[in-house]
């Protein structure tokens, strides 16, 4: 699976990342709380028992307020971890807000987990994905490494197979008119921003 992006895609990614990083801490906190409120009311979240989150970095919209709500409601929370055999795919390990973390080989914090700890993707109900850009068809532009697309590539081959719903989590200003969806790009089921929810029927 190639991770090639055009020069225009690189320029768009660089611009949106810079704009995201320029947001003040107060704006980021307010947006995180507002986005959590939007998803809290949805059956997709209320009915989910196992939810994968991510740790915000590089100015990303922070799902931690939603993770606190999920924990209080008795839901099981998970974070992505690198596959130990270096397959450039993700596993998801159990985690609760406040538990200790350790850096992986890229310096990204991960839960303290044993090889038997990560769960099979099929048992997750909901996965929140960070992104750099999205469009109104729920196409997603990530950081360019392709980890999430490789991890969920089976959803392209078996769209009716039971598995987690994929929800993009982003600021409204990250929406663009259109993204060029490539054959390996896994589309989202929904995008949540501080302004509301964009649902995409497949």
HUUR-V40946 format. One record per helix or strand of 2 or more residues. SS is the DSSP state (hx for helix, st for strand). FROM is the first residue (numbers start at 1). TO is the last residue. If there is no record, write none. Layout:
ss->SS from->FROM to->TO
ss->SS from->FROM to->TO
//
This chain:
ss->hx from->7 to->21
ss->hx from->25 to->40
ss->hx from->43 to->46
ss->st from->50 to->53
ss->hx from->64 to->72
ss->st from->76 to->82
ss->st from->90 to->94
ss->st from->101 to->103
ss->st from->109 to->111
ss->hx from->121 to->123
ss->st from->126 to->130
ss->st from->133 to->134
ss->st from->140 to->141
ss->hx from->147 to->151
ss->hx from->154 to->157
ss->st from->165 to->169
ss->hx from->172 to->174
ss->st from->190 to->193
ss->st from->196 to->199
//
